[in-house]
Amino acid sequence: MGERHEAIVEEVLQSSSSAAHSLVAASWCRSSLKHGLDAGANRTPELVSGSDLTQRRQRHDLMLDVARPLLDQLFQTVSATGCAVMLSDNDGVVLEARSLAGDRELFDRVGLTPGGVWSESREGTNGIGTCLIEGRPVTIHRDEHFASRNIGISCMDAPVRDATGRLVGALDISNCRDDHSAAMGILVQKIVQDAARRIESGVFRKHFAAHRIIDANLPGGDAALLAVDRDDLVVGATFAARHRFGLTDACLEARRTASDILGRDESISFHDSERAVLRQALAQASGNATKAAKLLGIGRATLYRRMDKAGLLRD
């Protein structure tokens, strides 16, 4: 079985076009050509030290605080099928793992255990590592793995991002049983994607706990959330919200209003808090005082007086 798999990998590597048509083939090419890995190598699993694992967990304490109860719930859902649940950091190091006692020895033997290193550069094509490289949900089913030693594993993964949209880890459900089919993998993939969205939403809400959260999700959509301050200016957005509304860090630093981002046609007036209205007008005018004054229907001198009164700096 191993030799046959290695021959298939070699055939793909020799093809000049395979990488352009398949996520798996592209990953196989990276594994061999970029990382210099051998599909037939009989390497032992790599584990980081206990102190290293502790430090990694501390760096991701917010994500883990939110994720741990969700990992427990997720494991209860899939454990009867022999699946293990894992959460890695952005280096592919497993931070948390859940598995049945009867299956744990098998998962520990292959390195799917806390401290196990599953970056693509270490293990070649695999659920965690390839998910982190692609930045999107992936399923690596059995012989889609690069290394022959891993072809007994099925991995369903989804990326996890922090409150700023940065990729910080991968949520993984893996199965080492022979009866785990590709069709089952499709179902589990939907479960893992939903759980990853719940982790991202929880991290975002906790990070911006002092702000109002606007849920901009479409039915069945990703975790598109905006955080706004007391003046209705957007100070944060999840990765899904950034993608949907074309938001960048520069957009958020410019403090655009939620109504502007959401496309609502709301006229500016002084009926509400004057400080909030001033900040919104300046945000819509990209900080240009003349344009902001025109939006408010006042002169620039009047705008400056009202800014001074509201405690807003002119620059």
Backbone bond lengths (Angstrom), bond angles and torsions (degrees), N, CA, C in turn:
res aa  C-N    CA-C-N  psi(-1)  N-CA   C-N-CA  omega(-1)  CA-C   N-CA-C  phi
1 M - - - 1.455 - - 1.522 111.07 -
2 G 1.340 115.83 -44.34 1.456 119.94 -179.69 1.513 112.44 -64.52
3 E 1.338 116.22 -43.41 1.465 119.95 -179.31 1.527 111.12 -65.28
4 R 1.320 116.22 -38.74 1.463 119.94 178.25 1.523 110.24 -63.67
5 H 1.336 116.52 -42.66 1.455 120.34 178.98 1.528 110.93 -62.12
6 E 1.315 115.91 -43.37 1.464 119.78 -179.55 1.523 111.43 -63.46
7 A 1.339 117.01 -35.28 1.465 120.72 177.42 1.522 110.74 -66.52
8 I 1.334 116.95 -38.35 1.467 120.56 178.30 1.524 110.19 -66.28
9 V 1.322 116.82 -43.03 1.463 121.02 177.79 1.525 109.95 -59.55
10 E 1.314 116.62 -45.36 1.463 120.73 -178.66 1.531 110.73 -62.90
11 E 1.320 117.00 -38.87 1.465 120.63 178.78 1.523 110.96 -62.98
12 V 1.328 116.04 -41.52 1.465 120.44 178.25 1.527 110.49 -65.82
13 L 1.303 116.95 -40.79 1.462 120.97 -179.14 1.524 111.53 -64.59
14 Q 1.314 116.41 -29.07 1.459 120.07 -179.74 1.520 112.87 -81.10
15 S 1.342 116.26 -14.47 1.458 120.36 -179.44 1.521 109.98 -79.15
16 S 1.323 117.07 136.97 1.465 120.88 -178.01 1.516 113.24 -83.79
17 S 1.343 117.13 -12.52 1.464 119.32 -174.27 1.523 114.55 -120.14
18 S 1.326 118.31 -9.05 1.464 120.53 -172.81 1.525 112.30 -61.50
19 A 1.318 117.26 -38.59 1.462 120.58 -176.12 1.524 112.12 -64.08
20 A 1.314 116.62 -25.58 1.465 119.86 -178.04 1.514 112.23 -79.44
21 H 1.326 118.17 -14.92 1.462 120.86 -173.09 1.527 113.44 -113.78
22 S 1.300 118.87 -5.03 1.456 120.71 -175.24 1.516 110.93 -145.45
23 L 1.334 115.88 131.18 1.464 120.91 175.64 1.517 110.27 -60.71
24 V 1.326 116.33 -41.94 1.463 120.40 -178.66 1.524 110.54 -66.08
25 A 1.327 116.99 -45.05 1.470 119.78 -179.71 1.521 110.80 -63.02
26 A 1.328 116.97 -40.01 1.466 120.14 178.26 1.521 110.56 -62.00
27 S 1.338 115.64 -39.65 1.470 119.67 178.78 1.522 111.28 -68.90
28 W 1.333 117.07 -39.07 1.467 119.86 175.99 1.530 110.77 -59.25
29 C 1.330 115.66 -41.83 1.470 119.42 179.16 1.520 111.21 -64.37
30 R 1.325 117.02 -42.09 1.472 119.46 176.72 1.522 110.25 -61.54
31 S 1.340 115.93 -43.55 1.466 121.08 -177.09 1.523 111.13 -58.24
32 S 1.315 115.96 -42.79 1.464 120.14 -176.72 1.520 112.55 -85.37
33 L 1.347 115.92 -52.81 1.460 119.77 -170.98 1.528 113.01 -80.24
34 K 1.319 116.94 -36.76 1.466 119.64 -178.92 1.526 112.17 -87.36
35 H 1.324 115.75 -43.82 1.468 119.64 -173.88 1.526 113.42 -99.31
36 G 1.322 116.92 -7.00 1.462 120.20 176.21 1.509 114.70 66.46
37 L 1.338 117.48 31.02 1.458 120.90 -178.36 1.522 111.32 -87.15
38 D 1.326 115.59 154.52 1.463 123.29 178.67 1.525 107.78 -112.51
39 A 1.341 116.55 121.15 1.463 120.52 -176.97 1.524 111.88 -59.79
40 G 1.306 117.88 -27.02 1.464 120.46 -177.30 1.514 114.93 -95.21
41 A 1.311 117.59 0.06 1.471 120.29 -177.56 1.525 110.77 -64.66
42 N 1.308 116.17 135.91 1.462 121.99 -179.47 1.526 109.44 -99.52
43 R 1.324 115.10 69.04 1.466 120.34 -176.99 1.517 110.43 -87.15
44 T 1.324 115.74 148.81 1.465 120.51 175.56 1.518 109.23 -84.13
45 P 1.324 117.72 152.23 1.468 120.41 -179.81 1.528 111.17 -59.23
46 E 1.335 115.82 144.88 1.461 120.92 177.77 1.521 109.07 -100.17
47 L 1.329 115.82 131.85 1.458 121.99 177.31 1.515 109.15 -122.97
48 V 1.324 116.83 136.89 1.461 119.55 173.90 1.520 108.35 -75.51
49 S 1.318 115.86 163.42 1.470 120.27 179.95 1.522 110.66 -69.57
50 G 1.321 115.44 162.01 1.453 120.13 178.11 1.519 112.84 -59.85
51 S 1.338 116.50 -39.49 1.464 119.70 179.84 1.523 110.99 -68.90
52 D 1.335 116.45 -36.70 1.468 120.31 177.41 1.515 110.13 -64.38
53 L 1.332 116.72 -43.99 1.460 120.81 179.43 1.529 110.81 -61.86
54 T 1.316 116.55 -41.37 1.464 120.47 178.25 1.527 111.26 -60.85
55 Q 1.330 116.73 -44.62 1.460 120.88 179.08 1.524 111.67 -63.87
56 R 1.309 116.89 -39.54 1.471 120.28 178.43 1.520 110.47 -64.75
57 R 1.300 117.11 -41.40 1.459 120.36 177.85 1.526 111.09 -63.68
58 Q 1.319 116.34 -38.31 1.464 119.46 178.67 1.526 111.53 -65.56
59 R 1.341 117.15 -37.30 1.462 120.82 178.78 1.524 111.70 -66.13
60 H 1.315 115.84 -25.84 1.465 120.02 -177.88 1.527 110.65 -115.16
61 D 1.325 116.37 35.38 1.459 119.43 -173.92 1.528 112.48 -63.88
62 L 1.337 118.70 -36.11 1.458 120.27 179.41 1.530 110.55 -65.49
63 M 1.327 116.70 -47.33 1.459 120.07 178.67 1.519 111.10 -59.86
64 L 1.323 117.56 -44.31 1.459 120.91 -178.10 1.521 111.60 -68.99
65 D 1.320 117.29 -35.80 1.462 120.79 178.51 1.521 110.47 -60.68
66 V 1.322 115.55 -41.80 1.469 120.73 178.51 1.521 110.67 -74.43
67 A 1.333 116.82 -40.40 1.465 121.17 -169.49 1.526 114.21 -76.96
68 R 1.316 118.62 -33.21 1.475 119.76 -170.60 1.531 113.09 -54.86
69 P 1.339 119.75 -51.17 1.478 117.00 178.50 1.527 112.65 -64.33
70 L 1.323 117.65 -31.29 1.459 120.39 177.75 1.519 111.24 -70.52
71 L 1.347 116.70 -35.11 1.468 120.13 175.47 1.527 110.40 -63.69
72 D 1.328 116.40 -39.61 1.469 120.17 178.00 1.523 110.44 -62.13
73 Q 1.340 116.83 -44.62 1.467 120.55 179.45 1.525 111.00 -64.69
74 L 1.332 115.73 -43.30 1.456 120.46 -179.89 1.521 110.87 -62.03
75 F 1.323 116.45 -41.48 1.466 120.47 -179.62 1.525 110.98 -64.33
76 Q 1.326 117.33 -39.71 1.461 120.10 177.47 1.526 111.27 -60.31
77 T 1.336 116.53 -31.69 1.461 121.37 -178.82 1.521 112.07 -72.31
78 V 1.341 117.18 -39.01 1.476 120.32 -170.02 1.520 114.29 -110.69
79 S 1.314 118.29 -6.65 1.470 120.26 -171.78 1.517 113.01 -63.69
80 A 1.321 117.80 -32.96 1.467 120.49 -177.31 1.521 112.18 -63.51
81 T 1.323 117.81 -21.21 1.470 121.90 179.53 1.527 111.76 -90.83
82 G 1.327 117.34 5.32 1.461 120.83 179.27 1.502 114.23 85.72
83 C 1.325 116.71 13.47 1.465 120.37 -178.87 1.520 111.59 -85.10
84 A 1.315 115.76 148.08 1.460 123.26 170.47 1.519 108.02 -109.79
85 V 1.319 116.17 151.33 1.459 122.43 -179.43 1.515 108.43 -116.54
86 M 1.327 116.58 131.77 1.458 121.15 -178.85 1.517 111.29 -137.25
87 L 1.305 115.88 152.83 1.458 122.40 173.42 1.520 107.50 -129.96
88 S 1.333 116.60 123.56 1.464 120.85 -178.99 1.517 110.10 -106.83
89 D 1.326 116.12 169.06 1.456 120.45 169.99 1.522 108.17 -91.16
90 N 1.333 116.98 -173.93 1.467 119.71 -175.70 1.521 113.10 -77.09
91 D 1.329 118.03 -2.02 1.462 121.79 172.01 1.525 111.75 -96.43
92 G 1.318 116.50 1.03 1.463 120.01 -178.89 1.512 113.95 82.63
93 V 1.331 118.12 13.49 1.467 121.61 178.17 1.525 108.92 -88.86
94 V 1.313 117.56 125.71 1.458 122.46 -178.59 1.533 109.58 -68.99
95 L 1.332 116.28 119.94 1.456 121.33 179.70 1.526 112.15 -92.84
96 E 1.334 116.15 -37.94 1.463 121.72 -178.34 1.519 107.94 -137.75
97 A 1.340 116.17 145.75 1.459 120.89 177.90 1.524 109.76 -145.08
98 R 1.327 115.31 145.53 1.461 122.59 176.22 1.529 107.36 -131.76
99 S 1.338 117.67 127.51 1.466 121.45 177.01 1.520 108.85 -153.68
100 L 1.335 115.75 156.32 1.454 120.59 176.49 1.522 110.06 -68.52
101 A 1.320 115.98 147.97 1.463 120.09 -178.34 1.528 111.45 -57.15
102 G 1.338 116.98 -36.95 1.448 120.13 -178.60 1.516 113.94 -70.97
103 D 1.329 116.99 -21.89 1.472 121.07 -179.58 1.530 112.55 -101.24
104 R 1.317 116.39 -10.87 1.470 120.04 -169.73 1.526 112.59 -61.95
105 E 1.319 117.14 -39.30 1.467 119.77 -178.53 1.527 110.58 -60.29
106 L 1.332 116.71 -39.77 1.456 121.10 -179.89 1.526 111.06 -65.97
107 F 1.324 116.64 -44.17 1.462 119.89 179.43 1.532 110.72 -67.40
108 D 1.330 116.59 -39.45 1.467 119.64 178.05 1.534 110.93 -63.17
109 R 1.332 116.17 -36.98 1.456 120.77 -176.77 1.537 111.61 -63.88
110 V 1.339 116.85 -35.18 1.469 119.72 -179.30 1.524 112.56 -92.04
111 G 1.345 117.35 -2.83 1.458 120.42 177.02 1.509 115.02 92.99
112 L 1.349 117.57 10.00 1.463 120.88 175.55 1.522 108.23 -88.02
113 T 1.306 114.07 72.64 1.455 123.70 -171.69 1.519 107.71 -152.85
114 P 1.342 119.30 158.43 1.469 119.81 179.36 1.523 111.91 -52.42
115 G 1.333 115.71 129.19 1.448 121.91 -177.87 1.512 113.85 95.88
116 G 1.351 117.56 -13.51 1.458 120.57 179.25 1.523 111.48 -66.44
117 V 1.338 115.63 140.08 1.468 121.08 -177.54 1.522 108.83 -101.59
118 W 1.348 116.84 116.52 1.453 122.23 -177.24 1.521 111.97 -124.83
119 S 1.317 116.29 35.63 1.467 119.51 172.41 1.523 108.33 -68.77
120 E 1.327 116.44 155.26 1.463 119.79 178.39 1.523 110.88 -65.21
121 S 1.323 116.78 -31.72 1.464 119.78 -179.44 1.522 111.92 -69.10
122 R 1.331 117.51 -22.16 1.466 121.99 179.71 1.531 112.02 -94.15
123 E 1.330 117.08 -48.26 1.461 121.01 -172.81 1.524 113.56 -107.75
124 G 1.334 117.57 -1.44 1.453 118.73 -174.55 1.510 110.40 72.85
125 T 1.307 117.24 -162.30 1.463 122.13 -178.20 1.523 110.87 -55.56
126 N 1.328 116.35 121.21 1.461 122.50 175.77 1.522 108.04 -160.21
127 G 1.321 116.31 165.47 1.457 119.86 -174.09 1.510 114.11 -56.63
128 I 1.326 117.23 -53.88 1.463 121.04 -176.17 1.521 111.04 -65.49
129 G 1.318 116.65 -54.33 1.459 120.38 -174.90 1.515 113.35 -63.91
130 T 1.329 117.49 -42.84 1.454 120.12 -178.51 1.519 111.29 -72.24
131 C 1.325 117.44 -33.87 1.469 121.12 174.24 1.525 110.33 -60.15
132 L 1.330 117.14 -42.47 1.460 120.89 -179.48 1.524 111.44 -67.78
133 I 1.324 117.63 -35.77 1.461 120.99 178.30 1.521 110.52 -70.83
134 E 1.326 117.20 -44.34 1.462 121.82 -176.84 1.529 112.22 -78.06
135 G 1.328 117.01 -26.56 1.462 120.19 -178.22 1.512 112.96 67.81
136 R 1.316 117.20 27.99 1.463 122.21 -178.82 1.529 108.87 -151.80
137 P 1.343 118.14 164.55 1.461 119.86 179.63 1.524 111.38 -61.77
138 V 1.320 116.49 138.85 1.461 121.29 177.19 1.529 109.33 -140.59
139 T 1.312 114.76 151.40 1.461 121.95 170.06 1.525 107.52 -122.70
140 I 1.319 116.23 124.49 1.460 121.68 176.10 1.519 106.26 -114.76
141 H 1.333 114.91 102.78 1.466 120.91 -172.97 1.529 110.95 -96.86
142 R 1.307 116.18 113.39 1.452 125.28 171.39 1.532 113.42 47.11
143 D 1.363 118.26 -102.90 1.463 118.76 -173.55 1.531 113.99 -77.32
144 E 1.338 116.75 8.48 1.463 119.28 169.26 1.524 110.97 -79.48
145 H 1.333 117.13 -13.98 1.460 120.58 173.39 1.528 109.40 -63.28
146 F 1.313 116.20 152.08 1.461 119.98 179.12 1.515 111.03 -75.80
147 A 1.314 117.10 -48.56 1.466 121.27 -175.28 1.519 111.54 -81.67
148 S 1.320 116.06 135.09 1.467 120.72 179.68 1.520 111.32 -59.65
149 R 1.325 117.33 -31.69 1.462 120.45 -177.71 1.528 112.22 -67.62
150 N 1.350 117.65 -13.73 1.469 120.91 -176.51 1.523 113.37 -108.33
151 I 1.341 118.77 4.46 1.467 118.99 -172.24 1.527 113.46 -75.85
152 G 1.310 117.73 -1.60 1.461 120.09 173.81 1.511 112.95 -89.75
153 I 1.334 117.70 2.43 1.459 122.48 -174.54 1.532 109.97 -109.61
154 S 1.317 116.21 141.60 1.460 122.12 169.04 1.515 108.05 -114.18
155 C 1.342 116.91 130.45 1.467 121.47 -175.61 1.525 110.83 -127.23
156 M 1.320 116.67 127.03 1.456 123.30 176.42 1.527 107.67 -117.42
157 D 1.328 117.17 121.40 1.465 120.61 -171.16 1.522 112.91 -134.15
158 A 1.325 114.30 153.58 1.467 121.39 173.28 1.521 108.22 -140.18
159 P 1.335 118.04 142.20 1.467 120.60 179.50 1.522 111.54 -71.45
160 V 1.317 115.67 151.71 1.468 122.38 175.91 1.518 107.73 -122.83
161 R 1.323 116.53 131.01 1.464 121.80 -177.93 1.523 110.76 -120.21
162 D 1.337 115.28 153.93 1.458 119.86 -178.60 1.526 110.72 -85.27
163 A 1.331 116.42 -169.87 1.461 121.32 -174.87 1.519 113.29 -68.53
164 T 1.324 117.52 -15.56 1.466 120.68 178.17 1.528 111.98 -101.09
165 G 1.327 117.57 6.08 1.460 121.33 179.68 1.512 114.23 86.60
166 R 1.328 117.37 3.90 1.470 120.91 -178.19 1.525 110.26 -80.96
167 L 1.333 116.31 137.39 1.464 121.47 179.37 1.530 109.45 -69.14
168 V 1.324 116.56 121.01 1.465 120.30 -176.37 1.524 113.67 -122.27
169 G 1.324 117.21 -6.29 1.458 117.11 -179.59 1.514 112.06 178.72
170 A 1.334 114.36 -177.69 1.458 121.18 177.86 1.524 108.70 -135.17
171 L 1.323 115.24 134.49 1.466 121.22 174.36 1.525 107.37 -94.11
172 D 1.312 116.31 126.81 1.460 121.45 -171.26 1.522 111.45 -126.56
173 I 1.326 115.49 136.32 1.464 121.58 166.48 1.516 106.33 -119.91
174 S 1.332 116.82 120.77 1.459 121.51 -177.40 1.525 111.02 -121.19
175 N 1.332 115.18 151.99 1.453 120.86 179.55 1.523 108.80 -139.79
176 C 1.325 116.37 133.01 1.470 121.07 -179.63 1.527 112.51 -109.70
177 R 1.330 118.29 8.12 1.453 120.79 -177.76 1.527 110.58 -84.55
178 D 1.323 115.70 146.54 1.463 121.15 -177.77 1.518 112.73 -66.89
179 D 1.348 117.25 -25.09 1.464 119.60 -175.47 1.531 113.23 -90.13
180 H 1.342 116.50 8.17 1.466 118.91 178.10 1.525 108.35 -81.13
181 S 1.330 116.71 109.59 1.460 122.25 -173.75 1.522 111.85 -89.85
182 A 1.328 114.73 165.84 1.465 120.21 176.32 1.520 110.50 -64.24
183 A 1.342 117.45 -34.72 1.470 120.81 178.29 1.526 110.56 -63.94
184 M 1.320 117.16 -40.69 1.460 120.48 175.79 1.524 110.59 -62.81
185 G 1.330 115.91 -36.58 1.459 120.11 178.65 1.515 112.57 -61.29
186 I 1.332 117.17 -35.86 1.469 121.13 178.84 1.527 110.38 -63.51
187 L 1.335 116.21 -42.82 1.459 120.30 178.72 1.528 111.52 -65.44
188 V 1.327 115.76 -44.15 1.462 120.14 -179.25 1.525 110.66 -65.78
189 Q 1.342 117.10 -34.27 1.462 120.38 178.74 1.519 111.24 -59.26
190 K 1.318 117.88 -39.87 1.461 120.96 178.06 1.530 110.87 -64.95
191 I 1.320 116.08 -37.58 1.463 120.74 179.04 1.524 110.97 -65.79
192 V 1.330 116.77 -43.56 1.461 120.23 -176.64 1.533 110.49 -69.57
193 Q 1.330 117.97 -35.15 1.465 120.26 177.73 1.520 110.86 -65.01
194 D 1.324 116.83 -42.83 1.464 120.31 179.18 1.518 110.58 -63.72
195 A 1.318 117.32 -41.26 1.464 120.81 179.72 1.523 111.16 -65.64
196 A 1.324 117.64 -39.03 1.466 120.80 178.53 1.529 110.47 -63.62
197 R 1.342 117.33 -39.49 1.470 120.62 177.31 1.524 110.67 -63.55
198 R 1.320 116.11 -37.59 1.469 119.46 179.60 1.528 110.61 -66.85
199 I 1.327 117.08 -38.35 1.464 119.96 177.04 1.522 110.15 -64.21
200 E 1.332 117.06 -46.83 1.465 120.81 179.76 1.525 111.33 -60.19
201 S 1.319 117.01 -43.05 1.465 120.10 179.46 1.519 110.87 -63.69
202 G 1.332 116.07 -42.55 1.460 119.68 179.74 1.518 112.18 -64.58
203 V 1.331 116.80 -41.42 1.465 120.91 178.06 1.529 110.16 -63.11
204 F 1.323 116.95 -43.48 1.465 121.23 -178.44 1.532 110.44 -64.41
205 R 1.314 117.02 -46.68 1.465 120.46 -179.14 1.528 111.59 -63.74
206 K 1.316 116.95 -36.83 1.459 119.64 -179.89 1.527 110.69 -73.22
207 H 1.348 116.68 -39.23 1.466 120.61 178.91 1.519 111.01 -63.61
208 F 1.332 117.12 -38.84 1.466 121.91 -178.70 1.527 110.78 -107.04
209 A 1.322 115.87 40.33 1.465 121.12 -176.22 1.527 112.53 -60.91
210 A 1.325 117.84 -27.09 1.465 120.82 -178.05 1.532 112.22 -86.23
211 H 1.325 118.09 1.24 1.453 121.98 -176.72 1.526 111.11 -117.60
212 R 1.322 115.06 163.04 1.459 120.61 175.13 1.525 108.69 -79.83
213 I 1.331 115.56 136.86 1.457 121.11 -178.97 1.534 109.17 -106.87
214 I 1.317 116.03 128.68 1.457 122.14 175.58 1.522 108.41 -104.89
215 D 1.319 116.17 122.85 1.457 121.71 178.42 1.527 108.16 -90.01
216 A 1.338 116.21 108.99 1.464 121.10 -177.63 1.519 111.91 -105.63
217 N 1.341 116.55 24.53 1.462 120.05 -177.56 1.516 112.05 -68.50
218 L 1.327 114.91 142.98 1.452 121.47 166.64 1.523 107.44 -88.91
219 P 1.335 118.78 158.11 1.471 119.70 178.63 1.525 111.10 -53.68
220 G 1.332 115.91 124.25 1.454 120.60 179.61 1.513 114.19 75.50
221 G 1.335 117.23 9.66 1.455 120.71 -175.72 1.510 113.34 -87.00
222 D 1.337 114.99 -177.33 1.449 121.00 178.86 1.519 110.57 -78.35
223 A 1.331 115.32 -177.30 1.461 121.54 -177.04 1.526 109.97 -80.14
224 A 1.334 116.55 76.24 1.471 121.19 179.94 1.516 109.32 -90.09
225 L 1.323 116.20 97.64 1.454 122.31 -177.57 1.526 110.19 -123.19
226 L 1.346 115.48 144.36 1.458 122.35 174.36 1.516 108.78 -120.10
227 A 1.327 116.70 142.31 1.463 122.00 173.43 1.518 107.79 -109.51
228 V 1.339 116.54 129.31 1.467 120.60 -177.93 1.520 109.67 -124.30
229 D 1.335 115.31 150.07 1.459 119.45 178.61 1.526 109.63 -87.56
230 R 1.318 117.11 -173.23 1.466 121.13 -174.36 1.519 112.36 -68.05
231 D 1.329 117.10 -14.63 1.457 120.64 178.31 1.532 112.00 -100.64
232 D 1.338 116.86 14.63 1.464 122.95 178.37 1.523 112.76 67.65
233 L 1.315 117.42 22.38 1.458 120.83 175.68 1.524 109.00 -95.72
234 V 1.320 116.26 134.85 1.462 121.68 -174.87 1.528 110.28 -76.04
235 V 1.316 115.99 125.04 1.464 121.32 -178.70 1.525 112.14 -113.98
236 G 1.331 117.16 -8.38 1.456 119.77 179.86 1.513 111.53 -160.54
237 A 1.325 116.43 153.87 1.461 121.95 178.96 1.519 109.44 -152.14
238 T 1.320 116.56 139.09 1.456 120.50 176.06 1.527 109.50 -69.96
239 F 1.331 115.51 168.26 1.460 120.12 178.96 1.523 110.93 -57.63
240 A 1.332 116.68 -42.30 1.471 119.96 -179.43 1.518 111.08 -64.24
241 A 1.336 117.64 -39.62 1.466 120.92 178.77 1.520 110.89 -68.37
242 R 1.321 116.55 -39.11 1.464 120.26 177.57 1.528 110.03 -60.71
243 H 1.324 115.63 -43.27 1.462 119.87 -179.17 1.530 111.10 -67.39
244 R 1.328 117.02 -43.75 1.464 120.52 -176.25 1.514 112.56 -66.98
245 F 1.337 116.58 -40.18 1.457 119.70 -174.24 1.531 113.40 -103.90
246 G 1.331 116.85 7.49 1.457 120.52 177.82 1.520 113.35 65.29
247 L 1.330 116.41 37.95 1.464 120.83 -176.43 1.530 110.98 -90.86
248 T 1.316 115.07 138.69 1.467 122.35 173.81 1.521 108.52 -119.30
249 D 1.322 115.86 173.75 1.465 118.76 175.38 1.519 110.44 -59.41
250 A 1.328 117.40 -37.26 1.465 121.20 179.59 1.524 110.55 -63.64
251 C 1.344 117.16 -39.48 1.464 120.48 178.07 1.527 110.88 -61.72
252 L 1.318 115.96 -42.68 1.460 119.51 -178.56 1.522 111.30 -70.86
253 E 1.319 116.82 -35.13 1.465 119.77 177.83 1.526 111.52 -67.73
254 A 1.340 116.36 -26.16 1.470 120.26 179.01 1.523 111.62 -76.68
255 R 1.339 116.83 -8.03 1.463 122.31 176.94 1.533 111.70 57.65
256 R 1.318 115.89 64.01 1.457 120.17 174.56 1.521 109.56 -78.00
257 T 1.322 116.56 155.56 1.456 120.15 -179.84 1.520 110.31 -79.46
258 A 1.326 115.11 154.43 1.454 119.63 177.86 1.521 110.81 -62.84
259 S 1.339 117.37 -38.99 1.464 120.48 -179.88 1.524 111.01 -63.94
260 D 1.328 117.03 -35.30 1.464 120.63 177.90 1.526 110.31 -66.76
261 I 1.324 116.51 -45.33 1.463 120.71 -178.14 1.522 111.54 -68.08
262 L 1.324 116.44 -39.50 1.455 120.44 -177.98 1.525 112.72 -80.64
263 G 1.343 116.19 -6.58 1.459 119.63 176.55 1.499 114.46 80.21
264 R 1.314 117.32 24.51 1.459 119.91 178.69 1.519 109.91 -89.23
265 D 1.306 116.52 137.46 1.469 122.05 -179.24 1.516 109.18 -91.04
266 E 1.306 115.64 91.63 1.463 120.89 -178.91 1.519 109.01 -121.71
267 S 1.315 116.73 119.79 1.460 120.87 -179.78 1.515 110.44 -71.50
268 I 1.314 115.48 152.43 1.458 121.58 -178.95 1.524 109.28 -93.82
269 S 1.294 116.94 132.41 1.462 121.06 176.08 1.517 108.41 -145.31
270 F 1.354 114.20 174.30 1.466 119.03 -179.74 1.531 111.67 -97.82
271 H 1.318 116.95 19.64 1.455 118.82 -178.07 1.523 111.28 -69.96
272 D 1.307 115.99 -33.28 1.463 120.13 179.95 1.529 109.72 -92.66
273 S 1.315 116.49 -164.85 1.456 121.12 179.58 1.520 110.57 -55.03
274 E 1.341 116.39 124.91 1.459 119.84 -177.30 1.519 111.59 -63.29
275 R 1.315 115.94 -37.87 1.463 119.12 179.36 1.531 110.56 -61.34
276 A 1.333 116.08 -44.07 1.457 119.83 179.78 1.526 111.23 -62.90
277 V 1.337 116.32 -43.29 1.461 120.41 -178.66 1.519 110.88 -64.13
278 L 1.314 116.77 -40.71 1.464 120.57 178.44 1.530 110.58 -61.64
279 R 1.327 116.45 -45.61 1.467 119.93 -178.88 1.523 111.26 -65.32
280 Q 1.338 116.28 -38.37 1.452 119.33 178.97 1.525 111.40 -65.70
281 A 1.329 116.29 -42.02 1.463 119.96 179.82 1.521 110.87 -64.60
282 L 1.331 116.54 -42.31 1.458 120.12 178.57 1.525 111.15 -65.38
283 A 1.331 116.06 -36.84 1.457 119.51 178.28 1.524 110.70 -65.13
284 Q 1.333 116.54 -44.65 1.471 119.77 179.66 1.518 111.75 -65.71
285 A 1.333 116.59 -28.03 1.465 120.80 -179.79 1.520 112.03 -93.56
286 S 1.337 116.27 11.00 1.476 121.63 -179.71 1.520 111.74 54.85
287 G 1.342 116.71 35.16 1.459 121.98 176.69 1.514 114.60 84.67
288 N 1.314 119.01 -0.09 1.467 122.15 -179.78 1.522 109.10 -80.01
289 A 1.350 116.48 113.23 1.458 120.97 -175.06 1.529 112.22 -63.28
290 T 1.317 117.23 -39.54 1.474 120.27 -178.83 1.521 110.45 -62.97
291 K 1.336 116.81 -45.42 1.455 120.26 179.13 1.525 111.42 -66.38
292 A 1.339 116.39 -39.13 1.459 119.88 179.25 1.521 110.99 -63.63
293 A 1.338 116.46 -41.71 1.467 120.43 178.16 1.524 110.54 -62.36
294 K 1.328 116.77 -40.24 1.467 120.73 179.85 1.518 110.50 -64.83
295 L 1.353 117.66 -39.68 1.453 120.70 177.33 1.524 111.58 -60.72
296 L 1.327 115.72 -35.15 1.471 121.22 -177.72 1.522 112.58 -87.63
297 G 1.331 117.14 -9.30 1.460 120.35 -179.45 1.512 113.46 73.12
298 I 1.341 116.47 30.77 1.466 120.73 178.92 1.522 108.40 -130.60
299 G 1.334 116.26 168.86 1.451 121.00 176.95 1.521 110.99 -79.27
300 R 1.337 115.97 162.27 1.459 119.40 -177.95 1.524 110.98 -65.89
301 A 1.355 117.39 -36.89 1.467 120.27 179.00 1.524 110.63 -62.39
302 T 1.337 114.92 -40.56 1.461 118.93 178.21 1.524 110.40 -65.20
303 L 1.337 115.33 -39.81 1.463 119.47 177.47 1.520 110.60 -58.33
304 Y 1.338 116.92 -45.69 1.461 120.19 -178.90 1.531 111.03 -63.44
305 R 1.343 117.15 -39.99 1.461 119.68 179.24 1.524 110.65 -62.24
306 R 1.308 115.51 -42.64 1.459 119.36 -178.60 1.533 111.04 -71.09
307 M 1.323 117.10 -32.60 1.465 119.79 174.48 1.517 110.81 -64.64
308 D 1.345 116.83 -43.21 1.458 119.98 178.53 1.525 110.66 -62.11
309 K 1.319 116.67 -40.59 1.447 121.00 -179.26 1.530 111.49 -66.33
310 A 1.338 115.52 -35.43 1.461 120.61 -179.13 1.518 113.13 -83.95
311 G 1.347 116.92 -3.15 1.454 120.27 179.11 1.510 114.01 77.90
312 L 1.347 116.80 26.72 1.465 121.35 178.05 1.513 110.09 -98.52
313 L 1.324 116.52 134.06 1.454 121.03 178.29 1.527 110.26 -73.75
314 R 1.327 116.26 143.00 1.450 120.33 -176.29 1.522 112.39 -72.68
315 D 1.309 118.84 -21.54 1.466 119.92 -179.00 1.514 111.95 -90.66
